[in-house]
């Protein structure tokens, strides 16, 4: 079996797992449920994944690998802090509209479960936070972001805000129509762009290593 076909099978099984986690929750889902949804044999699921936990880890790492890649790409572009915040915000919030079941599984079953946030999963999370922190530091060095505020705290606050909005979508306490999604993106952008702009008397920081 080729590497491509292996990845296709793993992706198909993980997509079935997403649907089942969204319907029944992580603890309520059995491997047999995932196999039935994926239209494969029970044994084939175990051929590609040793356990439900490994499927969840695969889902988490796939999503956060993508996010880390997006952040790295944005940082390489010669754009200002405002454009960077807009790009990361749009990617994260649009991810719900593109795959609501995946985001529901990530929010409800993974990111709040310390069982999964360890090892490489934790390192990916820290890398995403570090990327946002680096954006803030660079913005401070360019005079686009006010000084006297800790970039690490900003990075945690940013991702915490996004997670709260996605939780609102999952629980349907926030509207999810197109206009509402755009308002959510605009709200985060305004909060972090306008709220971090330099204030009177602020000085430009010398460039610092991230």
C-alpha positions in Angstrom: 0.0 0.0 0.0 1.4 3.4 -1.0 2.0 6.3 1.5 -0.7 8.2 -0.4 -3.4 5.5 0.0 -2.4 5.1 3.7 -3.0 8.8 4.3 -6.3 8.7 2.4 -7.5 5.8 4.7 -6.3 7.6 7.8 -8.1 10.8 6.6 -11.3 8.9 5.9 -11.3 7.2 9.3 -10.5 10.5 11.1 -13.3 12.3 9.2 -15.7 9.6 10.3 -14.4 10.0 13.9 -15.1 13.7 13.7 -18.7 13.1 12.9 -19.1 10.5 15.7 -17.4 12.7 18.3 -19.7 15.6 17.3 -22.8 13.3 17.7 -21.9 11.2 20.7 -18.9 12.8 22.3 -15.5 11.3 22.7 -16.4 9.0 25.6 -19.7 7.9 24.0 -18.1 6.9 20.7 -16.8 3.4 20.1 -14.3 2.3 17.5 -17.2 0.2 16.0 -19.2 3.5 15.5 -16.2 5.0 13.7 -15.8 1.9 11.5 -19.5 1.9 10.6 -19.4 5.6 9.7 -16.3 5.2 7.6 -17.7 2.1 6.0 -14.7 0.0 6.8 -14.1 -3.0 9.0 -13.5 -2.7 12.7 -10.1 -4.3 12.3 -9.1 -1.8 9.6 -9.6 1.1 12.0 -7.1 -0.5 14.4 -4.7 -1.1 11.5 -4.3 2.7 11.1 -4.9 3.9 14.7 -4.1 2.1 17.9 -6.9 3.7 19.8 -9.5 6.5 19.9 -6.9 8.7 21.7 -4.5 8.3 18.7 -7.3 9.4 16.3 -7.9 12.5 18.5 -4.2 13.2 18.5 -4.1 12.9 14.7 -7.0 15.4 14.4 -5.4 17.8 16.8 -2.0 17.7 15.2 -3.4 18.1 11.7 -5.3 21.2 12.6 -2.6 22.8 14.7 0.2 21.9 12.2 -1.9 23.9 9.6 -2.4 26.8 12.0 1.4 26.9 12.8 2.1 26.9 9.1 -0.4 29.7 8.5 1.2 31.8 11.2 4.7 31.1 9.9 3.6 32.1 6.4 2.0 35.3 7.6 5.1 36.3 9.5 7.3 35.9 6.4 5.1 38.3 4.5 6.0 42.0 4.6 2.7 43.1 6.1 2.0 45.1 9.3 0.5 43.9 12.6 -3.0 44.8 11.6 -3.0 42.6 8.5 -1.4 39.8 10.5 -4.2 39.9 13.1 -6.8 40.0 10.4 -5.3 36.9 8.6 -5.0 34.8 11.7 -8.4 35.8 13.0 -10.0 35.0 9.6 -8.4 31.6 9.4 -9.4 30.5 12.9 -13.0 31.7 12.8 -13.6 30.7 9.2 -12.5 27.2 10.2 -15.8 26.7 12.0 -17.8 27.6 8.9 -15.7 25.2 6.8 -15.8 22.3 9.2 -18.1 22.8 12.2 -18.0 19.2 13.3 -14.2 19.3 13.5 -14.2 22.5 15.5 -16.8 21.1 17.8 -14.7 18.0 18.4 -11.6 20.1 19.0 -13.4 22.5 21.4 -15.4 20.0 23.3 -13.3 17.0 23.4 -9.6 18.0 23.0 -8.5 21.5 23.9 -10.1 21.3 27.3 -8.9 17.9 28.1 -5.5 17.7 29.7 -5.2 14.1 28.6 -4.5 15.2 25.1 -2.5 18.4 25.7 0.9 16.9 26.2 4.0 15.9 24.3 3.9 17.1 20.6 0.4 18.4 21.1 1.6 20.8 23.8 4.6 21.8 21.7 2.3 22.7 18.7 0.1 24.7 21.0 3.1 26.5 22.4 4.5 27.1 18.9 1.2 28.8 17.8 1.3 31.0 20.9 4.9 31.8 20.4 4.2 32.8 16.8 1.5 35.3 17.9 3.8 36.6 20.6 6.5 37.2 18.0 4.0 39.2 15.9 3.2 41.4 18.8 6.9 42.0 19.5 7.6 42.9 15.9 4.6 45.2 16.0 6.0 46.9 19.1 9.4 47.3 17.4 7.8 48.9 14.3 5.7 51.3 16.6 2.4 49.6 15.6 1.7 48.1 19.0 2.0 50.0 22.2 4.7 49.2 24.7 4.3 48.3 28.3 2.2 45.3 27.5 3.5 41.7 27.7 3.4 40.0 24.2 3.0 36.6 25.8 -0.1 37.7 27.7 -1.5 39.2 24.4 -1.0 35.9 22.6 -2.9 33.9 25.3 -5.7 36.5 25.4 -6.0 36.4 21.6 -6.4 32.6 21.4 -8.6 32.6 24.4 -10.9 35.1 22.7 -11.1 33.0 19.6 -11.8 29.8 21.6 -14.6 31.6 23.4 -16.2 32.6 20.1 -15.9 29.1 18.7 -17.4 27.8 21.9 -20.4 30.2 21.4 -20.8 28.8 17.9 -20.7 25.2 19.1 -23.2 25.8 21.9 -25.3 28.0 19.5 -25.2 30.9 22.0 -23.8 33.0 19.2 -25.6 33.3 15.8 -23.8 31.5 13.0 -25.1 33.1 9.8 -22.6 34.7 7.5 -23.2 38.2 8.8 -22.7 37.0 12.4 -19.4 35.3 11.5 -18.2 38.5 9.9 -19.2 40.5 13.0 -17.2 38.0 15.2 -14.1 38.4 13.0 -14.5 42.2 13.1 -15.0 42.2 16.8 -11.7 40.3 17.4 -9.8 42.5 14.9 -11.1 45.7 16.5 -10.3 44.5 20.0 -6.7 43.5 19.3 -5.8 46.1 16.7 -7.4 49.2 18.2 -6.8 48.1 21.8 -3.0 47.6 21.1 -2.4 50.8 19.2 0.3 53.0 20.6 -0.9 55.6 23.1 0.4 59.1 23.6 4.0 59.1 24.7 4.6 55.5 23.8 8.1 54.8 22.4 9.2 52.4 19.7 11.0 49.4 21.0 14.2 48.3 19.5 13.8 45.0 17.7 14.0 42.1 20.1 14.4 38.4 19.5 11.1 36.5 19.8 
